[in-house]
Amino acid sequence: MTTCATLPTAVNEPEFEFTDGDFERVRALIHQRAGISLHAGKHAMVYSRLSRRLRETRHATFSGYLAWLEGRGGPAADAEWQEFVNCLTTNLTAFFREEHHFLALGDDLRARTAAGGKPVRLWCNAASTGEEPYSLAMTALEALGPAPPVRLVCSDIDTKVLASAERGVYAADARGLSAERLKRHFLRGTGGNGGFIRVRPELARLIEFRVFNLMSPNWASLGEPFDLVFCRNVMIYFDAPTQRRVLERTHAAMKPGGLLYVGHSENFTESRDLFRLRGKTVYERV
C-alpha cells in the first residue's frame, strides 16, 4: 500500500512588501496632509487602495514609493500627493441622505430669504460625487422657486470625485430620487447614454464646485461668511484636536446665527462655546 504525502497549501504572496512601519508612515502622512486619522485596523484598506499608485509609478515596495513621494518637488510632486490623498479618502453618499436635513433646510431657506437682502450663502464641504450638492440645489429650487437667491459653494479634497460631481451624470436608478424629482431636475440619456441621467442646467448653475482641503490655512479664500454649512460625516475621520481646529475655522467662516448640519453619528456638545444644538444634528453658531 502506498501513501501520498499531503502537499502544502499554496499561500498567495502579497504583490508588494508592506510593513507595519510603512503603515505607520502612511498614517502620519495622511494625517498631516488631510487631517484623516486612520485607526490600526486599516492595514488592508491602505494596502488595497495605495497599491494602485505603486503599479502606476512602478514601485516594488511601499517604502520605496513613500520615500520617492516625500523626496519629490515641483508640480509633479503636487500631483502625486493629490493622488495619494484621493486614494485614502472615503466617499459614501446618496441623494437626500438623512432626509430630515433637507426638510429643515427648506424651512431655513424660506425664513432667511423672506426679508430679502443678500443671497443665502451655503457651503457643502464634502461634495463627493455630487449627490449631496445637487440635493441641496433641488431643495433650494423646490423651496424658493426658479432662480432662488442662494449661492452654493461645494468643495472636496478629492479631485476625482469632484470631477464626477461637476459632470452631474448618474445611473437612472440612483438611490434617493423620486419619480417627480427625476422628471423635474434631470435629463434622461438616450441611445448609448440610455440608463443614465444628467442634472438640468438650471440646477447645475446654482453650484460652484471647487477643491478645498479643510487642513488648509487659507480659509479666507472661501469668500464672504456662510449662512449655512453642511459638514456631514466628515469629522468622524478626524481625531479630537483636528475636529476642534476645523470647528473653530468653520465658526469663523460663518455668520452669527448660521446653521451647521452634521452627520447623525457626530456630536459637538464639547464645543458649546462655538455651536449649540438647535435640532436633530443641526447646530447654531454661537
C-alpha positions in Angstrom: 0.0 0.0 0.0 1.4 3.4 -1.0 0.6 6.6 0.8 0.6 10.1 -0.7 2.1 12.9 1.3 -0.1 15.9 1.8 1.1 18.8 -0.3 1.3 22.2 1.5 -1.5 24.6 0.6 -0.2 27.4 -1.6 -0.4 30.8 0.0 -0.7 33.9 -2.2 2.2 36.2 -1.5 1.3 39.9 -1.5 2.2 41.8 -4.6 4.1 44.5 -2.7 6.1 44.5 0.6 4.0 46.4 3.2 5.4 46.5 6.7 4.0 47.9 9.9 6.5 50.7 9.6 5.1 51.5 6.2 1.6 51.6 7.5 2.6 54.0 10.4 4.3 56.2 7.8 1.1 56.3 5.7 -0.9 57.1 8.8 1.3 60.1 9.6 1.4 61.4 6.1 -2.4 61.3 5.5 -3.0 62.9 8.9 -0.5 65.7 8.0 -2.0 66.2 4.5 -5.7 65.8 5.1 -6.3 65.5 8.8 -7.6 61.9 8.4 -7.0 59.7 11.4 -6.6 56.1 10.3 -7.0 53.5 13.1 -4.8 50.5 13.4 -7.3 48.1 11.7 -7.0 49.8 8.3 -3.9 47.9 7.0 -5.9 46.0 4.4 -7.7 49.1 3.2 -4.5 51.1 2.9 -2.7 48.3 1.0 -5.6 47.8 -1.4 -6.0 51.5 -2.2 -2.4 52.6 -2.4 -1.2 49.5 -4.3 -2.7 51.1 -7.4 -0.3 54.0 -7.1 2.6 51.6 -6.7 1.6 49.9 -10.0 1.2 53.3 -11.7 4.5 54.6 -10.5 6.3 51.3 -10.9 7.5 50.8 -7.4 8.0 47.4 -5.9 7.6 48.3 -2.2 5.7 50.8 -0.2 8.8 52.0 1.5 10.3 52.8 -1.9 7.1 54.6 -3.1 6.8 56.7 0.1 10.5 57.7 0.0 10.1 58.7 -3.6 6.9 60.6 -2.8 8.4 62.5 0.1 11.6 63.3 -1.8 10.0 64.8 -4.9 9.4 68.5 -5.6 7.5 70.7 -8.0 4.2 70.3 -9.8 4.7 66.5 -10.4 5.1 66.1 -6.6 1.9 68.1 -6.0 0.0 65.9 -8.5 1.2 62.6 -6.8 0.4 63.9 -3.3 -3.1 64.6 -4.6 -3.3 61.0 -5.9 -2.1 59.8 -2.5 -4.9 61.7 -0.8 -7.5 60.7 -3.4 -6.7 57.0 -2.7 -7.2 57.3 1.0 -10.4 59.4 1.2 -13.7 57.6 1.7 -16.7 58.7 -0.3 -20.1 57.4 0.8 -23.1 59.4 -0.4 -26.6 59.4 -1.9 -29.3 61.8 -3.0 -31.2 63.2 0.0 -29.3 61.1 2.5 -30.6 61.9 6.0 -33.8 63.4 4.6 -34.7 65.3 7.7 -31.9 67.7 7.0 -33.4 68.7 3.6 -36.8 69.2 5.1 -35.2 71.5 7.7 -33.1 73.3 5.1 -36.3 74.2 3.1 -37.7 75.9 6.1 -34.4 77.6 6.9 -34.1 78.9 3.3 -37.6 80.3 3.3 -37.1 82.0 6.6 -33.7 83.6 5.6 -35.0 84.9 2.3 -38.3 86.2 3.5 -36.8 89.6 4.5 -34.9 90.0 1.2 -31.3 91.2 1.3 -28.2 89.3 0.1 -28.5 85.8 -1.3 -28.1 82.9 1.2 -24.6 81.5 1.1 -24.4 77.7 1.7 -21.2 75.6 1.8 -21.1 71.9 1.4 -17.6 70.9 2.3 -17.8 67.2 1.4 -19.2 67.3 -2.1 -18.0 63.8 -3.0 -19.6 62.7 -6.4 -22.2 65.4 -6.2 -25.3 63.8 -4.8 -25.4 66.0 -1.8 -24.7 69.3 -3.6 -27.5 68.6 -6.2 -29.8 67.6 -3.3 -29.2 71.0 -1.8 -29.8 72.7 -5.1 -33.0 70.8 -5.7 -34.2 71.8 -2.2 -33.5 75.4 -2.9 -35.5 75.3 -6.1 -38.4 73.5 -4.5 -38.4 75.8 -1.5 -37.9 79.2 -3.3 -38.9 78.6 -6.9 -36.9 79.4 -10.1 -33.7 81.4 -9.8 -33.6 81.1 -5.9 -31.4 83.7 -4.1 -29.0 81.1 -3.0 -25.3 80.6 -3.7 -23.9 77.1 -3.2 -20.2 76.5 -2.7 -19.5 72.8 -2.8 -15.9 71.5 -2.2 -14.0 68.4 -1.6 -10.4 67.4 -1.1 -10.6 64.5 -3.6 -10.2 65.9 -7.2 -11.5 62.7 -8.9 -14.9 62.6 -7.1 -15.2 66.4 -7.6 -14.7 66.0 -11.4 -17.5 63.4 -11.3 -19.7 65.8 -9.4 -19.2 68.6 -12.0 -20.2 66.2 -14.8 -23.5 65.6 -13.0 -24.2 62.2 -14.6 -25.7 59.3 -12.7 -27.3 56.0 -13.1 -31.1 56.3 -13.8 -31.9 54.2 -10.8 -29.8 56.3 -8.4 -30.9 55.9 -4.8 -32.9 58.7 -3.2 -34.6 60.2 -6.2 -38.4 60.2 -6.5 -40.0 59.9 -9.9 -41.2 63.5 -9.7 -37.6 64.8 -9.0 -36.2 62.7 -11.7 -38.6 64.3 -14.2 -38.2 67.8 -12.9 -34.5 68.1 -12.3 -32.8 65.6 -14.7 -32.5 64.8 -18.4 -32.7 61.1 -19.4 -29.9 59.8 -21.6 -30.8 58.2 -25.0 -29.0 55.8 -27.3 -25.6 54.9 -25.9 -26.4 57.1 -22.8 -29.5 55.0 -22.0 -29.7 54.1 -18.4 -28.1 57.4 -17.3 -29.4 60.8 -16.2 -27.8 64.3 -16.2 -28.7 67.2 -14.0 -30.5 70.0 -15.8 -28.5 73.2 -16.5 -30.7 75.3 -14.2 -29.7 73.0 -11.3 -26.0 73.0 -12.2 -25.9 76.8 -12.4 -26.6 77.1 -8.7 -23.4 75.4 -7.7 -19.7 76.4 -7.7 -17.5 73.3 -7.3 -14.0 73.8 -6.0 -11.2 71.8 -4.5 -10.6 72.6 -0.8 -8.7 70.9 1.9 -10.0 71.5 5.4 -6.4 71.4 6.7 -5.6 74.5 4.5 -4.7 77.7 6.4 -6.3 79.7 3.6 -10.0 79.6 4.7 -10.2 83.3 3.6 -10.3 82.1 0.0 -13.8 80.8 0.6 -15.1 84.4 0.5 -17.8 86.0 2.5 -19.2 84.2 5.6 -21.7 81.5 5.1 -25.3 81.4 6.4 -25.5 77.6 6.3 -22.8 74.8 6.3 -23.3 71.2 5.5 -20.3 69.3 7.1 -21.8 65.8 7.3 -19.9 62.6 8.1 -16.6 64.5 7.8 -15.5 64.9 11.4 -15.7 61.1 12.0 -12.4 60.8 10.1 -10.6 63.3 12.3 -9.1 63.0 15.8 -10.4 65.3 18.6 -7.7 68.0 18.2 -8.3 68.2 14.4 -12.1 68.2 14.9 -11.7 71.2 17.3 -9.5 73.1 14.8 -11.9 72.5 12.0 -14.9 73.6 14.1 -13.0 76.8 15.1 -12.3 77.6 11.5 -15.9 76.8 10.5 -17.2 79.1 13.2 -15.0 81.9 11.8 -16.3 81.2 8.3 -20.0 81.6 9.3 -22.3 84.4 10.0 -23.7 84.9 13.6 -26.7 82.6 13.9 -25.6 80.5 11.0 -26.5 76.8 11.0 -24.2 73.8 10.8 -25.7 70.5 9.6 -23.7 67.4 10.7 -23.9 63.6 10.4 -26.1 61.5 12.7 -23.0 60.0 14.4 -21.3 63.3 15.1 -21.7 65.2 18.4 -20.1 68.5 19.2 -21.5 69.2 22.7 -17.9 69.6 23.9 -17.7 72.7 21.7 -20.6 74.6 23.2 -18.6 77.8 23.0 -18.7 77.6 19.3 -22.0 75.8 18.4 -25.2 75.0 20.3 -27.6 72.2 19.4 -30.7 73.6 17.7 -32.4 70.5 16.3 -31.7 66.9 15.2 -28.0 67.1 14.2 -28.3 70.8 13.4 -26.1 73.3 15.4 -26.4 77.0 15.6 -23.2 79.2 15.5 -22.8 80.9 18.9 
